[in-house]
Amino acid sequence: MDIRWAKDAVREEDASVVGFNVGVNIGEAAGQTIFHCHIHLIPRRRGDVENPRGGMRHLIPGKGNY
């Protein structure tokens, strides 16, 4: 399975998904706790956050404005 397959599968199942964020943590300082390849594919919908600028940094309310 690759990320393109996963993206297509999500969009087939849920037409409200219009974008994605992709995240990878590499190294302990970046938050990686288990040292293997692990990719986050985060489906996004219009209006899921007030202002999507900044991508994943602002997905958790109150955590991204730094």
The 8 nearest C-alpha neighbors of each residue, nearest first, counted from 0:
[[1, 4, 2, 5, 3, 6, 8, 7],
 [2, 0, 4, 3, 5, 6, 38, 7],
 [1, 3, 5, 4, 6, 0, 40, 38],
 [4, 2, 6, 5, 1, 7, 0, 8],
 [3, 5, 7, 2, 1, 6, 8, 0],
 [4, 6, 2, 8, 3, 7, 9, 1],
 [7, 5, 3, 9, 4, 8, 2, 10],
 [6, 8, 10, 4, 5, 9, 11, 3],
 [9, 7, 5, 11, 6, 10, 4, 12],
 [8, 10, 12, 6, 11, 7, 13, 5],
 [9, 11, 13, 7, 12, 14, 8, 16],
 [12, 10, 8, 9, 13, 7, 14, 6],
 [11, 13, 9, 10, 8, 14, 7, 16],
 [14, 12, 10, 15, 11, 16, 9, 8],
 [13, 15, 16, 10, 11, 12, 17, 9],
 [16, 14, 13, 44, 17, 10, 45, 43],
 [17, 15, 44, 14, 43, 18, 10, 13],
 [18, 16, 44, 15, 43, 45, 19, 14],
 [19, 17, 43, 16, 42, 44, 20, 45],
 [20, 18, 42, 43, 41, 21, 40, 17],
 [19, 21, 41, 40, 55, 22, 42, 54],
 [22, 20, 40, 39, 41, 19, 38, 23],
 [23, 21, 39, 38, 20, 40, 24, 55],
 [22, 24, 38, 25, 39, 37, 21, 36],
 [25, 23, 31, 29, 30, 26, 22, 37],
 [26, 24, 31, 29, 23, 27, 30, 28],
 [27, 25, 31, 29, 28, 24, 30, 34],
 [26, 28, 31, 30, 29, 32, 25, 24],
 [29, 27, 30, 26, 31, 25, 24, 32],
 [30, 28, 27, 26, 24, 31, 25, 23],
 [29, 31, 27, 28, 24, 32, 26, 25],
 [30, 32, 27, 24, 26, 25, 29, 33],
 [31, 33, 30, 27, 34, 26, 24, 35],
 [34, 32, 31, 35, 36, 37, 27, 26],
 [33, 35, 32, 31, 36, 26, 25, 37],
 [34, 36, 33, 37, 31, 25, 32, 38],
 [37, 35, 38, 34, 23, 25, 24, 33],
 [36, 38, 35, 23, 39, 24, 34, 22],
 [39, 37, 23, 22, 40, 36, 21, 24],
 [38, 40, 22, 21, 41, 23, 37, 20],
 [41, 39, 21, 20, 38, 42, 19, 22],
 [40, 42, 20, 19, 39, 21, 43, 22],
 [43, 41, 19, 16, 18, 40, 20, 44],
 [44, 42, 18, 19, 16, 17, 41, 47],
 [45, 43, 16, 47, 17, 15, 46, 18],
 [44, 46, 47, 43, 17, 16, 15, 48],
 [45, 47, 48, 44, 49, 50, 51, 43],
 [48, 46, 44, 45, 43, 49, 51, 58],
 [49, 47, 46, 50, 51, 58, 45, 57],
 [48, 50, 46, 51, 47, 52, 45, 57],
 [49, 51, 48, 52, 46, 57, 53, 47],
 [52, 50, 54, 48, 53, 49, 57, 58],
 [53, 51, 54, 50, 57, 55, 56, 49],
 [54, 52, 56, 51, 57, 55, 63, 50],
 [53, 55, 52, 56, 51, 57, 20, 58],
 [54, 56, 58, 57, 20, 53, 22, 21],
 [57, 55, 63, 54, 53, 58, 62, 59],
 [56, 58, 63, 55, 59, 54, 53, 62],
 [59, 57, 55, 56, 60, 48, 54, 63],
 [58, 60, 57, 62, 61, 63, 56, 55],
 [61, 59, 62, 58, 57, 63, 48, 64],
 [60, 62, 63, 59, 64, 57, 58, 65],
 [63, 61, 60, 59, 64, 57, 56, 65],
 [64, 62, 57, 56, 65, 61, 59, 60],
 [65, 63, 62, 61, 57, 56, 60, 53],
 [64, 63, 62, 56, 61, 57, 53, 60]]
